[in-house]
Amino acid sequence: MFRDKSWMIFAALSALSVGLFAGAQQQQPFTIKAEAQLVLETVTVQDKDGKPVEGLTRRDFVITEDGSPQSIEICEFQKFEDTALPPIKPRSIFNSEAAPISKIGRNQFTAGRVGEIKYQDRRLLVLYFDLMTMPETDRYRAFAAGRKFIQNQMTASDLMSIMIFSKSVVRVLLDFTDDREELDLAIQTLMKKKQEGEEDDDWNVPDTAAAFGQNSSEFNLFNIDRQLAALQTAVKMMGALSERKTLVYFASGLRLNGMDNQAQLRATINAAIRANVVLYPVDARGLVAEAPMGDASTPSSGGVAMFTGASAMARMASFQQSQDTLYTLAEDTGGKAMLDYNDLSRGIVNAQKAVTSYYILGYYTTNTEMDGKFRKIKIELADGQQAKLDYRKGYYARKKFSKFTAADKERQLEEALMLGDPITDLTIAMEVNYFKLNSAEYYVPVTIKIPGSELVLAKNTGSDRTVIDFIGEIRDDYGSVYSNLRDKVSFKLKGETAAALMKSPIEYDCGFTLLPGKYIIKVLARDAETGRIGTYQAVFTIPNLMKEFKRVPVSSVVLSSQRVDMRQALYTAAGKDKTQTANPLVLDGKKLIPSVTRVFSKKNKMHVYLQAYENNTAAMEPLIAYVTFFRGEAKAFETSALAATEGMHPKSRAVPLHFTIPLDKLPPGEYKCQTTVLDPNGKKAAFWQAPVMLVE
């Protein structure tokens, strides 16, 4: 009976398949597509004595992702033999013994197939030189440290690669190799600054061409994002390799504070974790000991700060802040920063010794949703085995954006705003200012700048128009959402409009009314045509100027090169900024546009605007203000003193101070712009300082 029923079922299925085959000849072919995401984990397993545990198989491990068991498909053991290699006698390119390496700019690593272990039992070390931040002396120390390690400290298990970030481009000089002579010659080539017999440009000069999609030089100046974005590019280039990679990052500090983009820092760290790259930053300045007021090459500073100790404290704080980001990069990726140490090769040795024998485990995740959310991973040994396991605790899933309906696009923006892994495809710069409205409230204008060339990319899709969607929020120090932003702006992509976008950035502004306190602002911009998203996140503080008694209370300082008619002003929230009546940047029907990037052309004039507040006076007291430009520590230019004797606002008690400064007589270069406000009767002062760049 069972056999007869089986025959009947088989006959029915055969007839069905014949019918499907006949129908398929009349219809278009169809494709069944299935996607599987391979997740690779490197796990260090050590016994109670700290020695690597060998001989484990995939049956000895248990992996769960968000609590769901995963089936291990790959289990490979990487065993390192730390046998010291004999020192090599280096050849020199500074004489006829050897020639420079033939070419700089491989720009990629040679990777194997997905899941393949390309470098079995080899430790992968990358020397990454951030030449954009290092002066000549620091570069020499970093290069010397790399040569010392290559010549005397490499082991039989080490494979090394050399990368540089210069002229706004990330380059792979050498793929992973154990040829110490070739590695040594590559660094010597950098020291000589020549390639193929041609003089190389100065490594320190920022490129005015496109860097990571930017065509405006102002986005390459005073912007730590470009260095972090370059580092993100470097780790992504290594993502195709399944093995654990260690990147030793040489830089002269990396200062990220204030209004710099915190989202780019988080995106770089997440990219490193996703690519299984551990960062070991090395401060190329070494151990720095300087006099509180600077050494003999530094002119004495002026003002009250030199007598109160504020100037010395500011120098110390600035130096420490330049190391904080290096520490964060190391801590959040599992590495260790080497700071305040003169033997820079020790940083490479620390990275080398930290990578001991480990297992590579791979599984195809059962969660195929590409939602960009964090997936928590837990790895244990099976059958109650005891050992110390070291591995990454999770990863951010990939995020896939496709063709959306209007509702889907709105949901996409909302989800992107909440992502812990920021999307930084679109370049954004932002500036936040504050001005007192009354004894309790402050008006906070926010200006956003995007390179126009980023938008013209939509033209390649055949569209003659694109829309930029903006979404954002401001949270207070307790994490509560204090205010929101949602807006869109349309741009034409043909004719004169497209030509103008290629040459200049676009700006967008909005305004908020806030109380004094510490806030976090996060803004996303999306090109609706291409789907590219940019994120900017920063921490800012609005001080309570009603409680400022030691110094003259002042607002933030706005630097600008544009005053435009309100009918031609930049785009504002909801198409019409309802807060313009409270916006102090609107003067006599014209709006002052903050520079954001603080890059100014000598052909234009610079506008400097701020407000001073006389909170506790019945009648206005006279104030004196002036603006000073410093080139290094030397005074390059100073305006005439501006005496303010009238114009105080009756409600906010604000005294507006506005300077218009011609720049044509100053040579191009980097300056420090300082504003000084003096209260002669109250014997108080206020100082503000920021870097600016003058270009032709």
PyMOL commands that set and color helices and strands:
alter all, ss='L'
color gray80, all
select helices_A, chain A and resi 2-24+58-60+136-152+180-192+217-220+224-237+262-274+305-308+310-333+345-354+382-384+406-418+452-461+496-503+545-547+566-568+573-575+580-582
alter helices_A, ss='H'
color red, helices_A
select strands_A, chain A and resi 38-46+61-65+68-70+72-78+123-130+158-166+169-177+194-195+198-199+245-251+277-283+358-364+374-381+388-390+394-396+429-432+435-436+442-450+465-476+481-492+506-514+517-527+533-542+558-565+571-572+586-587+590-594+599-601+605-613+623-631+634-638+642-644+654-662+669-679+684-695
alter strands_A, ss='S'
color yellow, strands_A
deselect
rebuild
show_as cartoon
